[in-house]
Amino acid sequence: MLGILELIHTTRQTGVLDVRAEVPYTVTFVSGEIISGGILDWMGLDALYASPLLPESGTFDFTHCLVAGQPLGPYGHLTTDWARVSDEWEKVCEAIVSPSRCFQGDLFPFDGQNGSSVRGAARELDIPVFQAAQMVVGALKQGRLWPLDRYEWDRLRLQPAGPRARVHPVARHLIRPPIERC
């Protein structure tokens, strides 16, 4: 996968790389620079870093198309950080299962009656999801948090409109008119 990213970067391509792996994700390029990426509707650096940089299996498809945006950062720094976080993210997920899983305990913002998800805590604390997940792992080890049998899937909604709908196959499918059946 890293070789594919390098090829798109060095040949200054513009378009969307669709990676169909255990965790499917997309990476959007403008002139070889990464401007966006994510898993379904979870977009941005957090989502990109949660995507496996070196998936064990899968396929990819690069579609040349007109997209616009600013680079998320210098390509070399971005891919280096992605590699580091991708390795660590796998270990963190062994403990938290999912960033949408809810936890409760004596640590803000998990101290409320319903606790909070890792993703919700990241929003509340204005920190990256990965950083919130690392905080939860530490608090779990200290016994300050415990997992609940609840996930905040309702916060993960596809937005089947706007520029994202043109580049992601799931979103494109949602905006197609229904097929009439006989």
Order of alpha helices (4+ residues) and beta strands (2+ residues): alpha-beta-beta-beta-beta-alpha-beta-alpha-beta-beta-alpha-alpha-beta-alpha-alpha
